[in-house]
Amino acid sequence: MAKNPGEVTAGYVPGKSTTKTKAKERRKGARLQGLVLGSILPILLILLWELLSRLGVFPSYQLPSPTVILATIAELAQDGSLWTHIGITTYRVFAGFVLGTVVALILGSLVGFYKKAEQLFDPMIQAFRSIPSLAWVPLFILWMGIGETSKVTMIAVGVFFPVYLNIVSGILGVDRKLIEVGKMYGLNTFTLIRKIILPASLPSFLVGLRSGLGLGWMFVVAAELMGASKGLGYLLVLGQNTLSPETIIASIILFAIIGKLSDWILKIVENRSLHWQDRIGKS
């Protein structure tokens, strides 16, 4: 039997599909616009850098042109060493990030949930946080040698503190009225943590992850000073020892690109995890 023109299929809401499509198109347009706007300044700086280098404003032995640096990266890629350096550095950062995050999550949750744990652990942790990163290098070499263990531990130390601080801040910042309402509805401690405290502290925790990852990329340079023979930090030292500014700058640029990509991945995770929030600038 043919359907009447005015008949509506069960479960179908007229205009709903169109609205979703338009919303997706707006989000894609906003992402594309953000990508274009974010690329304008780097492109202009690179063009200006290249122009001034060709005019001789920047001496080549101090600041090589972008084309020279790009040729250096291409040469490293052709002989295969580039992927080895990138791979080992990324592995070290990832391993240190996971280790530092796990320890920070355990201690941060204890300190945030229990006042006595805060009084016991927090003063010592805050004291350790004031120690410069390079101060750990000789101690870790003495304890663990110059192998991967000392390097990963060094990065984990850098990741730990911002993640820990944001976890504690997020838990302590939960609105106590929400907890009281949960208790009024008879929620036990586990359900209270799962349904109220964790979702409320999640934004702060995700910010801590991004901050910790950023510090992980900073600490990997100090970690690869521990007698490393591979990695982007090793390329920095190699460029310094061989008086090759193009190698040094190429390593710095690679750090920036890979660090930005990893932060971009965490940013996507953050946006999808916090899709329920009504935030400024969210379409």
Buried (B, 14 or more C-beta within 10 A) or exposed (E): EEEEEEEEEEEEEEEEEEEEEEEEEEEEEEEEEEEEEEEEEEEEEBEEBBEEBEEEEBEEEEBBBBEBBBBBBEBBEEEEEBEEBBEBBBBBBBBBBBBBBBBBBEBBBBBBBEEEBBEEBBEEBEEEEEEEBEEBBEEBBEEBEBEBEBBBBBBBBBBBBBBBBBBBBBBEEBEEEBBEEBEEEEBEEEEBBEBBBBBBBBBBBBBBBBBBBBBBBBBBBBBBBBEBEBBBBBBBBBBEEEEBBBBBBBBBBBBEEBBEEBBEEBEEEBEEBBEEEEEEEEE
